[in-house]
Structures are given as C-alpha cells and as structure tokens.
Amino acid sequence: MVELYFDGAVRPSNDDATIGIFCKNSAGQVIERTFRITAENNHEAEFQAFERAVDLAEELLAQGESVFSFRTDSEAVSLAVEREFAKNKRIQIYFDPAFERFSRLPLAFVKWIPRSENKADRVAKEALNDF
C-alpha cells in the first residue's frame, strides 16, 4: 500500500504558497515533492495539494502500485472526496478533475488525520520557508 500525505501552506502576508507531498511506497521508499503554487488561502492550497497527490499516485500506478491511502489534515478535502463534490466554485476547478482521476485508481481512499500526524506538513512548510 502507498501512503500519500499531502498538505498546502500559505503565507498570507505576501501570498507565497507551496504544496508538500510525503509518500511512502509499498517497498518502503520515501518520495518527497514540493511545488510553488498560487493560492489565495489555505483551502485552495489543500485542494491543489490533493490534485498533485493524485498526479503522483498515477505515476506510481504506472510502476505497478495499486492501493493508495491518501492522508490529509484538511477536513474540507476529506469531506469533498467522501461526498464526491466540492461546492465552492474556486475549489471545483482543482477538485473536479482531480477527483475524476482519483476515482479511476484501482483502490484509493482519503483519510483525515490530525496535522501533527501529517508528514507532508513539514515538507510544505520547509518549502514555504525556502522562498
């Protein structure tokens, strides 16, 4: 099983924003990725992080992985996946295409976790501090 932790970080004072992904594949190998993004708020960054986590899952699917546990400290993302719907129009542009691709993964689920357990939180914050 692949564990995919994802998180977004936003510095409101100057609109810097990053995404962090921490992934542990079924062989125990760790993959960390960061992305600089444009986001007006933390919710938008979290949904963009979900989109990038799905990108990585698709890469790993092509390498033979088939079970994906997505982990997030964003209740908004976990609820949107559970409901298969995001009602905010700004969020839909990220969520709808990402959820469509997420739905095609052989076995995938999203689990809400506390921020203290989100390994991607550190990755996103370190990337934000590198600005």
Secondary structure, DSSP 8 states (H G I E B T S, - for coil): -EEEEEEEEEETTTTEEEEEEEEE-TTS-EEEEEEEE--SSHHHHHHHHHHHHHHHHHHHHHTT--EEEEEES-HHHHHHHHHT----HHHHHHHHHHHHHHHTSSEEEEEE--GGG-HHHHHHHHHHHT-
